[in-house]
Every structure is written in structure tokens, then in C-alpha cells.
Amino acid sequence: MFLTRRSDYGLQAILALAHSSGFVSAKQIAHEHNLPQAFVKKLLQRLCRAGLVKASVGKQGGYALARPPEAISIRELLQVLEGDIAPVSCLAPSHTCELSDGCTTKRAWTQIDRKLREALESISLKDIL
């Protein structure tokens, strides 16, 4: 699992929303956190499609959390931002490996993957706040 700028910026953006009591514009988040505005907007739109963030148009519009911070796990957030979050590519649902049947390390990686997912699921956005 390799976390990219997408995860870094996405986490910063969603934390900014969690700290706010109302709607916040992508421009404001980008400015306050020194992030590229267009990228922040794309990330917030992706989070909207996943149901983690809601959007409102108009003068007082912007973005806000769609659920309370305690109801958003870091696993869910990373899954939305990165897609497959397996520690090795052979465990990703989108990957097929011809060595899978005789792989000597798959059992260990599967256990690591399970524990990693459990750990990420146990940490909520509220925990990071």
C-alpha cells in the first residue's frame, strides 16, 4: 500500500471540514492548507460521490461532512482516495497472480492485510481530530 498526495491532501481537506461547523469552499481549504485548489476540488467531489462529504451550491455553499467524524473510518477514507489498499499487489481484488496457488508468502501477507484493515477501520476521523 502506497499512500500518495491524494491521501495526504484528502485527509487534510476532510479534517478541515470536520473542524468546521458549516460548509467550507474548496478555495478556502486550499488557501488555508497551501494545497492546489483544483486538486482539492477533485478530491472533495470524489468524497461526495462516496457519501463521505456533501456539497451545497450558492453564496453560502461549499462542502461539509455527510456523516459525523466518528462514523468515518480511516480505512473507508483511504479506500475512497486510493482504491485498493492491500499491502502487496497480489492481494488487491483487481490483481490476478499465476503464482498464487504455490505462493509461500501469501498466508503471511493475507494476515498482515487483515490486521492492517482492522487497524485502519478502528481509527475514525474523530480519533485524528
C-alpha positions, -999 to +999 in steps of 0.1 A: +000+000+000+015+033-011-002+064+001+000+093-024-005+130-022-041+122-029-044+106+005-024+134+022-044+162+007-077+143+010-071+138+047-062+175+052-093+185+033-117+162+052-101+173+085-107+209+076-144+200+071-145+181+104-132+212+122-158+234+106-194+238+118-208+247+083-200+245+046-164+253+035-153+261-001-126+241-018-109+275-023-108+282+014-094+248+022-068+251-005-057+285+007-056+277+044-036+245+039-015+256+010-029+230-014-037+232-051-073+243-054-082+223-085-069+191-068-088+198-036-120+203-056-115+170-074-108+152-041-139+167-025-160+157-054-147+121-051-155+122-014-190+135-023-196+106-047-186+082-020-210+097+005-184+110+030-189+146+021-219+166+009-220+197-013-241+228-014-242+254-041-248+291-037-233+320-018-230+301+015-223+268-003-193+246-002-186+212+013-193+196+047-191+162+062-220+140+053-217+119+085-203+126+119-164+122+122-168+091+144-188+074+116-160+078+091-131+053+094-096+060+080-099+027+061-130+040+043-114+073+036-082+057+022-103+032+002-121+061-015-089+081-021-066+053-032-087+024-043-071-009-034-053-006+000-037-041+001-001-041+013+010-061-017-005-061-052-013-098-052-039-092-025-057-064-044-091-076-057-082-063-092-050-084-094-046-119-105-013-138-099-003-171-116+019-179-086-010-177-061-015-214-056+021-221-047+030-188-031+049-193+002+043-158+015+006-153+006-006-166+040+016-141+059+006-112+036-031-121+040-027-120+078-009-086+076-036-073+052-064-084+076-047-067+106-040-036+087-076-033+076-088-039+111-064-012+125-075+013+098-112+005+105-107+010+142-095+046+138-121+072+130-118+108+117-128+118+152-098+100+167-075+121+145-092+153+154 
